[in-house]
């Protein structure tokens, strides 16, 4: 009954989120769209963004069809995956892409309306931009939660209803099967982030270097041929890309926590006397859905708390947004305690005041960690604070010093998020399992706490994503005001909103990276559950092919026992003591052959562990996941290397695309001198075409790195190598992503600070140096940095999906290596 109530609540709140998103969209559409010229400019951006996404989706569709066919072969031909995985891969990508498209469409419709609102007051402009951003936030959480609820209903109720009791899946099978659903969303998110990031930064670099530095044109000047392409890029990269990215984080965190919850409740000592294991597993599985549904309601309430006066300072605007986020966070804190008390089994030794489960504190820890990372990102990137102001001062001595300073400040900014995430992992683990860090039976419960911390961090995504999506809307509004020649006060207001948008975008990126770290750790633990499922599938497949009952050997470290009641798969632990005679008798049995009772009793009796009962430590011991294992160590190095290789590939892609853009803008200025004096209208479409083609061409290789590397490493180095790969990718990728996102945000706001009249203001030597710094930071903060958190999660998701393949067909499993 509780499961039905939670499922109904989650489904209802997801539909409510979509309803409220539609309501905010309708409110935005009723707002004044501005003058005829403002409408025409917005339409040009809208058409360009739509054309880019259509072209991107054609390329992505080809990749998705190919991957779906491979997954279908793995599921039906090799029988190492669930038959639902290929369908879920497609639907996950579809929902992720749809979220990005809706957000992009809304943003392009909101830009001129935001500029028109800014003609009335600063608050009017903020309301239009923020509530349009809320459309994106609520669409992502609504679609994400609805998607998971539909699949849970299909697997938990639908499959037995159609196939009968024999087709009924265990909760462990359901949780592991649903884990594979995040791969499609991750793949779509990476394509959207990388492709959109290359498009927007190629256009931005071309517009800034030639327009601002060489020709001293104003920001978003209508005389700059790359202006429309720059505004299109804000929407396809910062809106569509971020929407797909956080949709994937949101669903991934819920799926990982649910899988870990099911695994945790199977351990001994988890339940009070007389507790029902299946009921406890079900409650632990649906608790993340309950917290996510609570977050949706709190996010809607927080949206209505955001309002401001006409004071143009960024601090006042940040306080306006903080009111909404803080209200949502407070409500989630209170609600999560209630839901944990209702659903979480009363695990002995983990109750506070004999009333509140420790797991509730884990959720709050994740929520506070997200808030802390956002606060820190604001401190180091906002021009209201010393770090960015000092960086702006370094522009007075030239481009080199501001670039050096930005790199150093970005590196320096990494320490705090690392400590926050590390503390969050440690505290969430400890609160969840009652501080029993050395109790092997409670280890999985601690990991469940870490998974719920990630859910807690993302629970208020409806409003935190609204603050992020708001940024490019305000940026486009400023461009619209400049190109339409609106009165100076409008541009001042849109500049204030845009500067705030730079900070909220940096905060959003920090939040996304922090959530990626917690989600990736939860997925790392959930990967072991995928390995467990892979062993079970292998054992059942072999059992269906052999005749008779008894023991059968799969390889030297795995065996099955086939009985009329079913098949049991056993891990044969590597530390068993054996005589040369026992070893010879065991190795004399070929894989797939039956094993005599004599061999079982003398060679391996007492040294085997049932797969379904194996703890996380049993699996780590079985695969020898220590730093002294060269497979693990090589995997760690490859994981660390992959993040730098990925960043290099994406930044080189931006450089090549920007090169073509710079050449095109210069060509137009040289061939049509009238562009600069305003007598000739630039060709805006040609730069859009250049960025579109470059982005489509350049996004393929970096995206394939995330899809293929876990499979290649797994087939060569086995499960231990994959665990090393994911560890190296997570640790190095997190630090690198924070560094790049913060450096880019600092450079951008340092330029804005100078443009506000400091250090000589617009057109000064310091301003031109700051523009160069901002240009360097563009691919940092909008292409490579934010794409890294998707790479981390995509590798984890791919590893979970192909765990059955690696378990059975790696060189290690085949005992070749």
N, C-alpha and C positions, 0 to 999 in steps of 0.2 A: 504493500500500500504506500509506504514512504517513497519508494522508487517512482511510482506513478505520480505522486504529488510533486516530487522534484522535477520529473520530466515535464509535467504539465506546466509548472511554474517557469521552467527554462524556455519551453516552447512559447508560452504566452508572452514572456518578457522579450524574447527575440522578435516576435511579431510586433510587439509594442514599440520596440526600438525602430523597426522599419516604418511603422506608422508615424512616429514622431519625426523621423528623418524626412518623410514625405511632407509632413506638416511644415517643417522648417524650410523645405525647398519651396513649397507653395508661398510661404511668407516672403521669401527672397524674390520670387518671380513677380510678386505684386508690387515690389519696391520700384521707385523711379529709375529707369534705365539711363537717364541722362539725355544729352542732345543727340541729334542725328549723327554727328561725327563720332561721338562716344560709342554709339551703338554699332556703327560701321567698323570701328577699330576692334571692338569686342568680338564681332562676327568674324573678322579676319583671323583672330587668334583661335576662336572656336573651330573654325573650318580647318586651320592648320593642325591643331591638336588632334582633331578627329581623324584627319587623313593619316597622321603619323601612327596613331594607335591601330587603325585598320591595317596598315602595311606591316606593323610589328606583329599583329595577331596572325597574319598569313604565314609569316616565318615561324612563329612559335607553334602554330598548328601543325606544321610539318614535323617538328621535333616531337611534339606530343603524340602524334599518330605513331611515329617510329618507336618511341618508348613504350607506348601502350601495347603495341604488338609484341615487343620483347617481354613485357610483364605477363602478357597472356601466355606466351610460350613457357615462361618460368612457372606459371601457375598451373597450366594444363599439361604441358609436355614434361617438365621436370618435377612438377608437384612439390615445389619448395616454397610457394606462396599461397595465400588465400585466393580463391577464385574471384573474390570481391575487389582485390587490389587494383587490377587494371581499370575497372569502372570508377573506383574511388579516386584513382590518379587523375582521370579526366575531369570528374566533377569537382575535385579540389582545385584544379587549375582554372576551371570555368568560373567558380565562385570567386576566386581570388582576382581574376581578370575583370570580372563584372564589378567588383567593389572599386577597383581602380578606375574603370570607365565611368561609373556613376559619380565618383569624386571629381574626376576631371571635367565631366560635363557640367556639374554644379559650379565648380570653380570658374570656368570660362563664362558662365552665365552671371556670376556674381561680381566680376571685376568692375564693369561699368556701373553697376548699381552701388558698389562700395564707394566709387569715386563720386557718384551723384549724392550719396548719403553724406560724404565728407564736405560737400558744398553747404549742407545744412548745419552739421555739427560734428565734432570728433566722435561723440557717442553714437550717432547715427551710422557713421562709417564703420565703427567697431562692431556694432550689432549686426549689420549686414554681413560683414566678413566673418565674424566668429560663428554666427548661426549657420552660415553656409559651410564653414569648416565642420560644424557639428553634424551636418548631413553626412559627411564622409565618416566621422567617428561612429555615429550610430548605425550607419549602413554596415560598416565592418563588423561591429560586435553583433548586430542583429543577424546578418547573414552567417557569420561564423558559428554562433550558437545554434541557429536554426539548422544548419548543415549537420552539426554533430548530433542534435536531437533526432533528426530524421534517420541518420544512419544507426543510431542506437536502437531506435524503434524497429528498424528493419531487421537488425541482427538479433535483438533480444526477444522481440515478439513475433516479427514477421516470418523469420526463417522456420521456427517450429510450427507456426500456423500453416505454412505452405508444405513443408517437407515432413511434418510429423515429428514425434519424439526422437527418432533416430537422427534427425538433422539438427537437433538442439545443440547449441554451442555453449561451452562453459564460459564463465565470466572472464577467465584468463584468456581464452581464445578470442572472445569479443574484444577485450582491451588491446591485445596484441594486433588483431586485425585492424582495429580502428587507428592504431598508431601509424599504419602505413598510409592513412588517408592524407597525412600532412605533406607527403612528397610532392604531389601535384601542385599544391599551393606554394611550396618552397621553390619549385622550378619556375613557376609563373612569376613569382615575386622577383627572382634573380634576373630573369629576362627583362622584366619591367624596370627594375632598378638600374641595371647596367645599361640597357638600351636608352631609357629615358635620361639617365645621367650623362651619357655620351652626347645625346642630342642637345640637352640644355647647356652643357658647359662648352661645347664647340661654338654654339651661338653666342654665349656670354663672353667667351674669350675674344671672339671676332669683334663683337660690338664694343667691348671695352678697350682693347689694344688699339684698334684703328680709329674708332669713334672718339673715345675720351682722350687717350694719350696722344695720338698722332694729330687729330683734328680738333681737339678741345671741345667736342660737342657735349651737351648736357646729357645726364642720365635719361635714357628712353627718348632721345630726340627723334622727331619724325624724319629728320634728314639722315638718320643712320639706317642703312639697308638691312642690318641684322636685328633691328629693334623688335619687329614682329616675331622673328624666329626665337629671340631671347624670351619673349613673353610666352610663346608656345612651349618652350622648353621648361619653364617654371611649372606648367601644368602636367606635362607628360612625365617629368622626372620627379618633382617634389610632391605632386599630388597623387597621380596614378601609381607611381613607383612606391611611395610611402604607404599608400592604402593597401597594395598587394603585400608589401613587406609585413605590416603589422597584422593583417588578417592571418598570415601564416604563423606569426609569433603567438597570436591569441589562441588559435586552434591547437597549435603544437603544444603550448603549455598545458592546456586542459587535457589533451590526449595523454601526454607523458605522466601527468599527475594521476590520472585515472588508472593507468597501467601499473604504476608504482603502488597505488592504494590496494589494488587487487593482490599484488604480490606480497605486500606487507602483512595482510590479514591471514596469510597461509602459515606464517611462522608460529612456532610454539610460544605460549605465554602471552599472546596478544589479547586474548579474550578472558573475561571473568568466568567463573565456574558456570557451566551450562550454556555458554554463549554459542550461537550458531555461526559457523564459519562463512557459509554462503551468504547469509544475511549481512554479516559484517563486511564481506567483500563488496556486495552490492552498494551498501551505504558509502563505503570509502570510494567507490567508483563514481557515484553521482554527486558527491560533495563538491568537486570542482565545478560541476554544472550549476549547482545551487549558488556558489559564490559568484560565478560569472553573471548569473541572472540578477543577483543583488547589485552587482556593479553597474549593470545597465540602468536600473531604477535610480541609483545614486548619481550617475552621470547626467541623466535627464534633469534631475533636481539642480545639479551644479551649473548646468548651462544657464539657468534662469538667474543665477547669482552674479553673472558677469555683466557689469555696466560701469561706465566711467563718466567723468565730467569733461570739461574742455581743456584741462591742463595737458600740455603736449609732452611732458617729461616721460621718459621710458619707465621710470620707477613707478609713476602713477598708473600707467597702463599695465605694467607687470602685476601690480597689486590687484587690479581689476580681474585679471585672469586667475591670479592666485586664490581669490575668494571662491571662485567656482571649483577649482581643483581641491582646495582644502576642505570645503564642505562635502564634496563627494568622498574624499578619503576618510573623513570623520564618520560619515554614515556607513561606509563599508566596514570600518573598524568595529563599530557596534554590531552591525548585522552579521559579520563573520563569526563573532562569538556565539550568537544565537544559533546559527546554522550548524556550527561545530558541536554545540551542546545537543542539538536535535539529532544529527546524523552520525556523528563519530562514535564508534563503540568505546565504552569506558575501559580503556587499556590500563591495567594495573600499573601504578607508578608514574603515570603521565598526567594525572589530574591536578589542577591547581584549585586549592580550597575545596577539594573533593567535588568540584562542580564543573570547572571549565577545562576542557581537553587542551593539552599543550599544543595540539595541531592548530588551534585558533590563534595562538600567539605566533606561530610560523607564518600564517597568512598575513598578520599585521606586520611582521618583520619585513616581508616582501614589499608590502605597501609603503612602509617607511623608507626602505632602501631606494625605491623608485623616486620618492619625494626628495631624498637626500641627493641623489645623482642629478635630478633636475635643478635643485638649489645650487649645487656646485657649478653646474654648467652655466647657469645664469651669472654666477659671480665671476667666472673667468671669461665669458664672451660678451656680456653686456657692456655698452660704453658708459654705463652709470658707475662702473667700478674701476679700480686702479689698474688692473691688468691690461685691459684694452686701451685705456687712456695712455698708459706708459708706452704701449706698442705704437699708438698713433704718433707719439712724440718722436719715436725712432725714424719715422718717415722723413723728418726734416733733414736727415743726413743721407737720404737716397734709398733706392730700391733694395740694395743688398742688406742694409742694416734691418729694415723692417721684415725682410724675408728670414734672416737669421733669427731675429727676435721672435717671430711667429712660430718658427720650428721649435725653438727652445721652450717657449711658453706652452706650446701644445704638448711637448714631452713632459714638462713639469706638471701639467694638469692631470696626468694619468694616475698619480699616486692615490688621490682621494677615491675615485670610483673603484679602483682595485681593492682598497681597504674596505669600502662599503660592501661590495659584492662578496668579498671573502668573509666579512663579519656576518653578512646576511646568510650565507651558506652555513656557517658554523652555528649561528644562533637558531636558524630554522631547523637544522638537524637536531640540535640539543633539546629544544623545547618539544619537538615532536616525539622523541623517544625517552623523554624524562631525564635527559642527561646521562643515559647509559651508553656512553660512547664505545665501551669495550664489550658490550653484550651483542654477540653475533646474531641472536634471534631478533634483536630490535634494530639492527642496522638498516633493514629495508624500511622500517617505520620512519627512521630519521631521513632517509632519502625521499620518502613520501612528503615529509615536511618541506624539504627543499623544492619539490615539485609544486606544492601548494603555495610556497612563497612566490614562485614565478606567476602563478595564477593570481595571487594577491596583487603583485606589482602591476599586472595587466588588467585588473578588474575594473579600473576607472578609465580604460582605454577610450570609452565613448567621449569623454571630455578632454583627455590629454591629447588624443589624436586631433580633436577639434582645434586645439591651440597650435598644433603643427600645421594642419592644412590651411589654417587661417593665414599663415605667412605668405605663401605664393599668391593668395587672393589679394592681400594688401599690396604686394609687389606689383601685380598686374594692374591694380587700381591706380597706383602711382604712375605707371607707364601710360595708362589710358588718360590720366589728367594732363600729363606732359604733352602727349601727342595731340590731344584735343585743344591745347592752349587754354586750360582753365585758369582762373584767377590764382595768384600766388598762395593765398591762405589755404586753398584746397591742396596744393602740392605740399605745403608745410604739414598739413594734417595727414596726408597719405604717406609722407616721409616718416612721420612719427609712428604711424601704424606699420610701415615697412621695416623700420629699425627694430620695432618690437618683434616683428615677424622673424627677423634674422635670429634674435635671441631665442624665441619660442621654437624655431626650427632646430637650432643647436640643442636646445633642451630636449626636444622630441627625439633627436638623433641619439643623445646620451641615454634617454629613457629606453629607446629601442635596443641600443647596444647592451645596456644593463639587463633588460629582460631576456635578450638573446643568451647572455652568459648563464643565467639561472635556468632558462629553458633547455639550453644545450647540456648542462650538467644533469638535469632530469632525464633528458633523452639518452645521455651516456649510460645512466643506470638502467633506463628502459631498454636499451640495446641488449642487455643481458637477457631480458624477457623475450626478445626476438630470437636470441640464440637458443633459449630453452624451447621455444616453439619449433625452431628449425630441427632440433634433435628429435622432438616428438614426431614431426612429419617424416623425418628420415626413417625412424623406427617403424612407424605404421606402414610406410611404403614398402619396406623390406618384408615386413610381416605378411603383407598381402601377396607377396610373390613366392614365399617359401611354403612348403607343405609340412603339415604336422605341427605339434606343439613342442615346446622346449626352449633351450637357450640357443641364440644365434649371434655370431660375432659380426660386427660391422667393420671395425678396424681394431688396431691394437689397444685403443683406449675407449672403446664404446661397444656395448652389447645390448641385446634385447632379450626379454623373456616373453614368449608367446604362450598364452593360455586361452581356454575357451571364454574366459571373462574379458579378455582384452590383451593389449600389448604394453609391456613396461620397458622403458629405455633406461639404461644404467650408464653412468660415467665411471670409468675405471681410473682411479686416482693415480697420479704419476709417482707418488712417494711410497707406494707399497714395496715391502721387502720381498724378494723372491730369490730362490736358489737358481743356479744355472739350469737345473733340470726343469724347474717350474717355468722358467722363461722359455726354454726350448719347446715345452709342451704347448704353451700358450701361442707362441709364434708359429708353431706348425699348423695351426688352424687358419685357413684362408678366410678372408672377408666374405661374409654371406653364408658360410658353412655353419652347421650345427655344432654345438659344444657339448661334450659329455659331462655328466654330473661330476665325474672324477676330476676333470680339468677345472671345473668351476670351484669345487671344494678345496682343491689343493693350490691352485694358481692365483685366484682372485677373491676368494671368500673373505668377507670383512673389509675389502678394499674397494667396494663399489658404492655409489650413491645414486639413488633413484632421481631421475631428472626432475620430476615434479616436486620433489622434496629438497632439492639442492638449494643451498643459500647462495647469496651473492659471493660470499667468500669461497664457497666450494667451486664456483665457476672461475673465479680469479686464480685460485690455486690450480685448478685443472688446466688452465691455459698458461700458467706461469707468467702472470702479468706483473713482473718485477722489472726494475730498471736494469737488472743484470741480464735480462733476456734480450738478445740482439734484435729480435723481431719487434718487440715493444719499443726499444730505443730508436730503431730505424723509423718506425711509425711516427714517433714524436718529432723527429727531425723533419720528416716529410710533411707533417702537419704544420709545423712552424714555417717551413719553406713555402708551403702552398699559399699562405696569406700574403707573403711578400711577392710571390709570383703573380698572384691574382691582382694585387694593387698595381704592379708594374704593367701588366697587360691592359688594365682599364685606363691607367693614366697615359700610356702610350697611345691608346685608342683615342682618347680625348685630344692628345697632341696632334695626331694625324688629321682628325676631323677638323680641329681648330685651324690647322694650316690651310686647308681648303677654304675655310670661311674667311680667314684674313685676306687671302689672295682675291676672293670674290668681292669683298667690301672695297678693297683698294682699287680693283678693276672698275667698279662702278663709279668711284670718285674720280678716277683718271679719265674715263671715257665720257662721263656726264658731269662736267664742272658745275652745272646748274643745280645739282643736288645740294651742294653746300650752301648756296644762297637761297634755297627754298623755291626756286622757279621750276625745278623738275622733281617729280615724285620718284623715289627709288623703286627698284624692282624688289619687293619684299618676298616674293615667292621663291626666287632662285636660292637665297640662303636657307629657306625651309627645306627645299629639295636636297641641298647639299648635306644638311644635318641629318635628314631622314635616311638617305642612302648610306651615309657613313655609320650611323647608329645601327642600322640593320646588319651591315657587314661586320662591324667590329664587336657586336655583343655575343656572337656565337661562341667563339673560342673560350673567353673567360667563363661563360655559363657551363660549357661542357666540362671544364676543369672540375667544377663542383659535383657534376653528375657522375663522372667517370673515375675520378681518383679514388674514392672509397671502394669501388668495385675492384679496380686493378690492385690496390694495396691488399684488399681482403683475399683475392685469389692467390696472391704471391706470398703474403705473410700470415694469413689466417686471422682469427679473431683477435689474438694478441696484438697484431700489427694494426688492426682497425682501431682498437682501443687507444693505442699510442697515437695514431693519426688524429683521432678526434680530440685527444688531450692537447696535443701540440697546436692544433688549429684553434681550439678554444682559447688557450692561454695567450698565444701570440696574437691571434686575431682580435681579442678583446682589447688588449693594450694598444694595438695599432689603430683600431677603429676609433677609440676615444681620442687618441692623439690627433688623428687626421680631422675628425669632426670638430674638435675644439680649435685647432689651429685655423681651419677655414673660417669658423665663426668669428674668431678674433680679428683676422685680417679684414673680413667683410665689415664688421662694426667699427674697426679703426678707420676705414675709409668713410663710413657714415659719420663718424665723429668729426673728422676733418671737414666734410661737406657741410656740417652744421655751423661752421664758422671758426673752428679752432685751427691753429698752426697754418694760417694763411687762407683757409677755406678752399672753395672750388676753384680749379684752374691753377692753383699754386704748384710749386715744385714738390712740396710734401704730398699734395693730393695725387699728382701723377705717380709718385713712388708708391702711395697707398693703393692706387688702382692696379699697379703691377703686382703688389702683394696679394690683393684680392683675387687677381687673375690666377696666381699660383694656387691660392686656396680653393678656387672653384672646384677642381676635380677632387681635392682633398675631402671637402665637406659634402659634396653633392653627387659624387660618382663612386670613388674607391671606398671611402670611409663607411657610408651607410650600406654599401653592398656587402661589406665584410660580415656584418651580422647575419645576413641571409646566407652567405657562404657557410658560416659556422653551422647554422641550423639545417641547411640543405644536405651537407655532408652527414650530419647526424641522422636525418630522415632517410637518406639513401641507404645508409648502413643498416638501419632498422629494417627497411623493406627487403634488402638482399641478404639479411642474416642467414636465412635458410639455405641460400645458394652458397655462401661462404663456409658455413658449417659442413656442408656435404662435398663441395667440389673444389675447395682451395687446395693448394699444393701440400699444405700441412695436413688437411683431412685425408688426402690421398696418400699421405706418408711418403711423398716424393722429397719434401723439404722440411 
